[in-house]
Amino acid sequence: MSQITPPMGVGRPDDRSTTHPDHPGLDPETAVPTRQPRPDTTEPRPPRRTGLIALGLTIVAVGALLAVLLWPSDRGDEDATSPTTTQAPQTTATPTTEPSTTAPTTEPSTTAPTATTAPEPVDTSTVVFPGPPSGVRYDDPVDAARGFAVDFVGFTDPLVGEFARGDARSGEVQVRPTARGPVTTVFVRQLGTDGTWWVLGSATANIAVDSPGSGDAIASPVAVSGNALAWEGVVNVEIRQDGSRQPLGTGVVTGGGDTMRSFAGEIEYSTPTADRGAVLFVSHSAMDGRVWQAAVVRVSFA
């Protein structure tokens, strides 16, 4: 604690002299001042709160120290938890189940039945068109008749009629070279388990074939006969084997030019490589030489 300084104008005991400077002649021990000293108007200074301030600073320092000491542990907790939040996208970005969903193991099994559902082999022993080696198939009988007339016989832009059913699996389709031309009747039949249509042959009223008959075995030279009405009575004959439009042999027989007349002849042909084939009897137009009508007979080679 600091001492209070006495007010100015009051003499200190050790400062007394034998004579008072203001009152000479007075005995310093008995003299009493005639006037009262002025009251000290200066308020005493409050004691310094140094200890309290120091204590407060100490508390603040301790609090700051504790905060500093505790702060790393808080950061450590945050750092310890923060990796779990940043690793979450990694688990969603690379799911382990995605490869199994994008590449299902059942896909190959769905395509496998297509190889086992192929149509069974068709007995083509009676079939003229389409040739078995070609792989061509027709789901519609009219389309099969048109393909036969154009691709096998050689008609040019024929008029193909509707399918006329004969029984549950067979029927016929009429083909004309022009609207007023003669009719060539194409015989079609459904064969095999796939229900496709095949051509067994054709016939026309103006070329009636007696021999060979359908399904006969022939050898070179083959004897042919029948009746015909054609331009100048000419009927062209071709011997073909399955799988080829190129004839093994050709010839001409003559029927009637103004009425139906008989024809007969022999046609030589080269040795075939197939077991079966067909004999074609075709007449042509007098105007432009196009195929006018045709009779096709299924045969085998002896």
Buried (B, 14 or more C-beta within 10 A) or exposed (E): EEEEEEEEEEBEEEEEEEEBEEEEEBEEEEEEEEEEEEEBEEEEEEEEEEEEEEEEEEEEEEEEEEEEEEEEEEEEEEEEEEEEEEEEEEEEEEEEEEEEEEEEEEEEEEEEEEEEEEEEEBEBEBBBBBBBEEEEBBEEBBBBBBBBBBBBBBBEEBBBBEBEEEEEEBBBBBBBBBEEBBBBBBBBBBBBEEEBBBBBBBBBEBBBBEBBEBBBEBEBBBEBBBBBBBBEBBBBBBBBBBBBEEBBBBBEBBBBBEEBBBBEBEBEBEEBEBEBBBBBBBBBBEEEEBBBBBBBBBBBBE
